[in-house]
Amino acid sequence: MKIVHIFVIVQRYMPMKKKLTLLHSNDLHGDFLAEKVDDKLTGGVSMLSGYISKTRKEEKNVLYAISGDMFKGSLIDQEYRGISTIEIMNLLAPDVVTLGNHEVDYGLAHLLFLEKCAKFPIINANMFLTSNNTRLFNSHRIIEIDGMKIMFIGILTEDVLEYTRNEKLISTLVGIKDAAEEVGRICMAYQTVDIDLTVLLTHIGYENDKKLAEQLDPDWGVDLIIGGHSHTLIDEPAVVGGIPIVQAAVGTDQIGRFDLVIDTDTNSIDSYTWKLIPINSDNCPRDLELEKVVNNYKSMTDAVYEQVLTRLDGVYTQKRRNRDSTLGHLFTDIIKDGTGVDIVFVSSGAIRGKELGELVTKGDLRKVYPYDNKVVEFIITGKQLREALLWMFRDESIDAPDDGGEFYQLSKGVKVVYDQKSHSIETLELNGRGVQDEDLIKIAMGDFHFANIEHFLHLKKEDILKNGRVKTLSSSGYIIVEERMSGVPIIRVDKEERIVIK
C-alpha cells in the first residue's frame, strides 16, 4: 500500500502595525519669543520649530497639529492683525489646525482672508453661515502617511465662540451634545474610506472634552481628543470611554507628543505613550530662518510700542480674574472719567496681564489691555444691577479656577459686599448712597459684552431697552485709556477694595 504524505503549510496571520508620532500645541496666542528662565532659553517659535524639525528627521511618520488660538496675546500679532502670525505659522508648517475662539477676534471677513494666506489646512466642523447653513470651513482633513489614513475633525461650541454673537452671519452648534452628533455624522460618512486613526481637534476646554467623550458612540471610531481653550497643564492623559484626552497648556514653552502604534487592520491604536516636552535650549535646536522673520516683526513693533505713556504711583495687579483688582480699578476709573457714566463694567477677561507699572509704555498697555471693542452706554435699574451682580457672584463663577467664570471690575464710587454663605448682597452703594430698586443708573461697557449681556450677567436686552436707548460712547475702549494716560505725568487710582466677597 502506497503511503501518500500530505504537507500543509499554515501561515500565521500577522497584523500590520505602524508607528506614528503626533505632536500638538494649543493656545499659542502669538507667543513667538523665547524668554530666559533659570539661565536657559525657554519657549518661542524658533526652538519650537527646531524641536518639530528634529523630530521629523528622527522619526519616520510625524504629524503636527494645533488646537486653536494661534492669535491674540502678543504685540506682533495685534499690530499686524494676525497676518504676521500666519506668516510665522506657515514656516512652522503644521499639518492641520482647528479654529479657536480668538481666531474670530479680528472679524469674520478678516479670518477668511487669513485662511487664504495660510499654507496649512484650517478645519472646523460646526461653524455655519446662518443664511443657508453652509459650513465656513472644511469639517475635517484626512492625511495619508506611510499607507495610513489619519482623519482630523475640528470642533468648537457656542459657549466658547461667544464673539460670534456680534457676527450676525455666523453661528455654531450650541452644545456638547450637538457637537458630538456632528462628529458622529462625519465619522459615519467616512468609515468606508478605511480610516486608521480619528482625532478630534477641539477648542472647548479640558472638562468639556471629557463631557464630549462621554457622548461619543464607540462605533464612530474616535481614537484621540486633542484640546485647547482652558490652558490646562496635565501630567498624563485623561481617558474617558477609552479615548485619551490631552492638552499642552498654553504658549510655546512646551509641546505635547504622542508616540503611537497603529493597527491598520483593525483601524485602532495598538499602544501609545504621551508626554509633555519642554521647549528649551537643552533639547531644542533653533530655527534661525524663522527667527529672522520673528525678529524683523519685533523690530518694527518695538519702534511703535516703546513710547512711554505715563507713570503709575505703584504697580497695579490682577492676581485672580474672579476677584476685585487694582488693575480693574485703573481701567474702569479712566473710562469712567472719559465717559461720565455712573458705573463702568470692565470684564476681568479683557485684562490679559497680571501687572502694570510703574512706568507704562504703549507696548505694556497693549499687552495688558489689548481689546479695541466699542464702548456703549445703557441704563439699568437698581434692581437689575443687584440681579446682575448676584449672577456674577454665583458659586460656579467665583469658585472657578482663575481662567473660569465671567467677572467684572467696577469703577470708583461702587461698594459691594457679598456673603457667599447666604448668597446675598449685604451692601450695594453708589457714591456713598444705598442703591434702590427704582434707581436709574448709567452703565458703560464694551459692545461685545453688552451683546452677550444675557449670557454674562443674566439681563435681557428687551428689559434694558425699556429704560432708554443704547448709545455708542467711543469706537474703542483702548483708545480712551491710551489717550487719557498719555495726557498726564502720573496716575493715582483708589486701591480700596470695591468688591468684597465674604
Secondary structure as GFF3:
##gff-version 3
##sequence-region A 1 502
A	DSSP	beta_strand	17	25	.	.	.	ID=ss1
A	DSSP	beta_strand	35	37	.	.	.	ID=ss2
A	DSSP	beta_strand	40	42	.	.	.	ID=ss3
A	DSSP	alpha_helix	45	58	.	.	.	ID=ss4
A	DSSP	beta_strand	62	67	.	.	.	ID=ss5
A	DSSP	alpha_helix	75	79	.	.	.	ID=ss6
A	DSSP	alpha_helix	83	92	.	.	.	ID=ss7
A	DSSP	beta_strand	96	98	.	.	.	ID=ss8
A	DSSP	three_ten_helix	101	104	.	.	.	ID=ss9
A	DSSP	alpha_helix	108	117	.	.	.	ID=ss10
A	DSSP	beta_strand	122	123	.	.	.	ID=ss11
A	DSSP	beta_strand	127	129	.	.	.	ID=ss12
A	DSSP	beta_strand	134	135	.	.	.	ID=ss13
A	DSSP	beta_strand	140	145	.	.	.	ID=ss14
A	DSSP	beta_strand	148	155	.	.	.	ID=ss15
A	DSSP	three_ten_helix	162	166	.	.	.	ID=ss16
A	DSSP	beta_strand	170	172	.	.	.	ID=ss17
A	DSSP	alpha_helix	176	190	.	.	.	ID=ss18
A	DSSP	three_ten_helix	191	193	.	.	.	ID=ss19
A	DSSP	beta_strand	197	202	.	.	.	ID=ss20
A	DSSP	alpha_helix	206	215	.	.	.	ID=ss21
A	DSSP	three_ten_helix	218	220	.	.	.	ID=ss22
A	DSSP	beta_strand	224	226	.	.	.	ID=ss23
A	DSSP	beta_strand	238	240	.	.	.	ID=ss24
A	DSSP	beta_strand	243	246	.	.	.	ID=ss25
A	DSSP	beta_strand	254	263	.	.	.	ID=ss26
A	DSSP	beta_strand	268	278	.	.	.	ID=ss27
A	DSSP	alpha_helix	288	305	.	.	.	ID=ss28
A	DSSP	beta_strand	308	312	.	.	.	ID=ss29
A	DSSP	beta_strand	316	317	.	.	.	ID=ss30
A	DSSP	alpha_helix	326	339	.	.	.	ID=ss31
A	DSSP	beta_strand	343	347	.	.	.	ID=ss32
A	DSSP	three_ten_helix	348	350	.	.	.	ID=ss33
A	DSSP	beta_strand	355	356	.	.	.	ID=ss34
A	DSSP	beta_strand	359	361	.	.	.	ID=ss35
A	DSSP	alpha_helix	362	368	.	.	.	ID=ss36
A	DSSP	beta_strand	375	381	.	.	.	ID=ss37
A	DSSP	alpha_helix	382	392	.	.	.	ID=ss38
A	DSSP	alpha_helix	395	398	.	.	.	ID=ss39
A	DSSP	beta_strand	408	410	.	.	.	ID=ss40
A	DSSP	beta_strand	414	419	.	.	.	ID=ss41
A	DSSP	beta_strand	424	430	.	.	.	ID=ss42
A	DSSP	beta_strand	433	434	.	.	.	ID=ss43
A	DSSP	beta_strand	440	446	.	.	.	ID=ss44
A	DSSP	alpha_helix	447	451	.	.	.	ID=ss45
A	DSSP	alpha_helix	453	457	.	.	.	ID=ss46
A	DSSP	alpha_helix	461	465	.	.	.	ID=ss47
A	DSSP	beta_strand	471	474	.	.	.	ID=ss48
A	DSSP	alpha_helix	477	486	.	.	.	ID=ss49
A	DSSP	beta_strand	490	491	.	.	.	ID=ss50
A	DSSP	beta_strand	499	501	.	.	.	ID=ss51
###
